[in-house]
Amino acid sequence: SIVMQIVDIADAMIVKRLFTLLLDLGVVVVTTSNRPPEALYEGGINRSVFLPFIDVLNKRMSVVGMGSQYDYRIDRAIEAVNGRTNKEICSSLPTYVSPSNGESARDILEEWFADGGGSTRKEVVPVAMGRRITVAKANDTCGWFDFGELCRRPLGAADYLAIAERFSTVLVDNVPQLGANTYNEARRFVLLIDALYEARTKLVLSAAVSRDSLFVGFDAIVE
């Protein structure tokens, strides 16, 4: 499987050529997307050049709408604070803690981090195309990040995949409520969850609000 992200016209044209070539060769293509074909690269610069490809998708592929606004990726990646814990581990620690400034939030994250083993250190994680990500707090199997480090910087799918492959557990602290004024941060956050989900990496969040209140006014992101 391949993870693709369209962020500019160059990405859009690469995806257009790739899919067109595969379909012309008779390759059976199965793909999933957060958006229907009509909404791909929506609002992008020079999108008119990309529009003919949307017609190709609709004509040559069977588009199936999932018909649900519930994001099961998030449900699998993190657990709600309602007494449930991660089903894949024996720990009784929650994987979603709110509020992030609560008295016990820091202690819970510290316990998760200690479970990663080894000494605490700063680490550099290699990313595709020779890039690198600096992790301020890491140990043998766990990386601890502030939300801003991951989602307020211009990172993409390749960065998140590198993190997911390096660590078996990822802690993200200080996750804010995400609304219309934090569109880019929310989009990157969903990409991060996708990458961790695909790699079966445990995600532990410390957030300002409960999981049900994390996204507000963001139906366009979770489709």
C-alpha positions in Angstrom: 0.0 0.0 0.0 1.1 3.6 -0.7 0.2 6.8 1.3 -0.2 9.8 -0.9 -0.8 13.5 0.0 -1.8 16.2 -2.4 -0.6 19.6 -1.1 0.3 21.5 -4.3 -0.1 21.3 -8.1 3.1 19.3 -8.5 1.6 16.5 -6.2 -1.7 16.7 -8.1 -0.1 16.2 -11.5 2.1 13.3 -10.2 -1.1 11.6 -8.9 -2.9 12.3 -12.1 -0.2 10.7 -14.3 0.3 7.8 -12.0 -3.4 6.8 -11.9 -3.8 7.4 -15.6 -0.9 5.2 -16.4 -2.1 2.4 -14.1 -5.6 2.5 -15.5 -4.3 2.5 -19.1 -2.2 -0.6 -18.3 -5.3 -2.4 -17.0 -4.0 -2.4 -13.4 -6.8 -2.9 -10.8 -6.5 0.1 -8.4 -8.2 0.1 -5.0 -7.8 3.3 -3.0 -9.3 5.2 -0.1 -9.6 8.9 0.5 -10.8 11.3 3.2 -12.6 13.2 0.4 -14.8 12.3 -2.6 -13.2 12.8 -6.1 -15.0 16.1 -6.6 -13.3 17.5 -3.5 -9.7 16.4 -4.2 -7.2 19.3 -4.2 -10.1 21.6 -3.4 -9.0 25.2 -3.2 -5.6 24.4 -4.6 -3.6 26.7 -6.9 -4.2 25.9 -10.7 -6.8 23.3 -9.7 -8.4 23.7 -13.2 -5.4 21.7 -14.6 -6.3 18.8 -12.2 -10.1 18.8 -12.9 -9.9 16.5 -16.0 -8.4 13.8 -13.8 -11.4 13.9 -11.5 -13.6 13.1 -14.6 -11.3 10.2 -15.3 -11.7 8.8 -11.7 -15.5 9.1 -11.9 -15.7 7.4 -15.3 -13.1 4.6 -14.9 -13.4 3.8 -11.2 -16.3 2.8 -9.0 -16.7 5.4 -6.3 -18.2 4.1 -3.0 -19.2 6.5 -0.3 -18.9 5.2 3.2 -21.8 7.2 4.3 -20.6 7.9 7.8 -19.2 11.0 9.6 -17.6 8.8 12.3 -13.8 8.4 12.0 -13.0 4.8 13.0 -9.3 5.5 12.5 -9.3 7.7 15.5 -11.4 5.2 17.4 -8.7 2.5 16.7 -5.8 4.8 17.4 -6.8 6.2 20.7 -9.2 5.3 23.4 -11.8 7.5 25.0 -11.6 8.5 28.6 -14.5 6.3 29.7 -12.8 3.5 31.6 -11.6 1.7 28.5 -7.9 1.2 27.8 -5.8 0.1 24.9 -6.9 -3.5 24.1 -3.5 -4.5 22.8 -1.6 -3.9 26.0 -1.9 -5.1 29.6 -1.5 -1.7 31.1 -4.4 0.0 33.0 -3.2 3.4 31.8 -5.6 5.4 29.6 -4.4 6.4 26.1 -6.4 9.6 26.0 -6.1 12.0 28.9 -7.9 15.3 29.3 -7.5 18.0 30.3 -3.8 18.1 29.4 -3.1 20.5 32.3 -4.8 18.2 34.8 -3.0 17.1 37.9 -2.6 13.5 36.7 -2.0 14.1 33.0 1.8 14.5 33.3 2.1 11.5 35.6 0.3 9.3 33.2 2.5 10.4 30.3 5.6 9.9 32.4 4.5 6.3 33.2 3.9 5.6 29.5 7.3 7.0 28.6 9.1 5.0 31.3 7.5 1.9 29.8 9.5 2.5 26.6 12.7 1.4 28.3 16.2 2.7 28.0 17.7 6.1 28.8 16.0 9.4 28.0 17.7 11.1 25.1 17.4 13.5 22.1 17.3 11.6 18.8 17.3 12.4 15.1 15.0 10.3 13.0 15.9 10.0 9.3 13.1 10.8 6.8 12.9 10.1 3.0 14.8 12.3 0.6 17.6 12.9 3.2 15.5 15.0 5.6 15.5 14.5 9.4 13.2 15.1 12.4 14.7 15.9 15.8 12.9 14.2 18.7 13.5 16.2 21.9 12.6 13.3 24.2 12.9 9.7 23.2 14.0 6.3 24.6 14.2 2.8 23.2 10.6 2.4 21.9 8.8 5.7 22.8 8.9 9.2 21.4 7.4 12.1 23.3 6.2 15.2 21.3 4.4 18.4 21.9 1.5 19.0 19.6 3.2 22.0 18.1 6.3 20.1 17.1 4.2 17.7 15.0 1.3 19.8 13.7 2.3 23.5 13.7 5.4 22.8 11.5 5.2 22.1 7.8 5.5 18.3 8.2 3.8 15.7 5.9 3.0 12.0 5.5 6.7 11.0 5.0 7.6 12.6 8.3 4.9 10.9 10.3 5.6 7.5 8.6 9.2 7.8 9.7 8.1 8.5 13.3 5.7 5.6 13.2 8.3 3.2 12.0 10.9 4.3 14.6 8.7 4.2 17.7 6.2 1.6 18.9 4.6 4.2 21.2 4.1 7.9 20.4 3.0 10.4 23.1 1.6 13.8 22.0 1.1 16.4 24.7 -0.9 19.7 24.7 -3.3 18.8 22.0 -5.7 21.8 21.7 -9.3 21.7 20.6 -9.2 21.9 16.8 -11.6 24.2 14.9 -11.9 26.2 11.7 -9.0 28.5 12.8 -6.6 25.6 13.0 -7.4 23.9 9.7 -3.7 23.1 8.8 -2.9 21.8 12.3 -6.0 19.6 12.2 -5.2 18.3 8.7 -1.6 17.3 9.8 -3.0 15.7 13.0 -5.3 13.5 10.9 -2.3 12.6 8.7 -0.3 11.7 11.8 -3.1 9.4 13.1 -3.3 7.7 9.7 0.4 7.0 9.7 0.4 5.6 13.3 -2.7 3.5 12.5 -1.1 2.0 9.4 2.1 1.1 11.4 0.1 -0.2 14.4 1.9 2.3 16.6 0.3 3.1 19.9 -0.8 6.7 20.3 -1.2 8.4 23.7 -2.7 11.8 23.7 -2.9 14.5 26.4 -5.6 17.0 25.2 -7.3 20.1 26.4 -10.8 18.6 25.8 -12.4 15.2 25.7 -12.1 13.2 22.5 -15.7 13.9 21.5 -15.0 17.6 21.6 -11.6 17.5 19.9 -12.8 18.4 16.4 -15.4 21.2 16.1 -16.8 22.4 12.8 -14.6 20.0 10.8 -16.9 17.8 8.9 -14.8 18.4 5.8 -11.8 16.6 7.3 -13.5 13.5 8.5 -15.6 12.2 5.6 
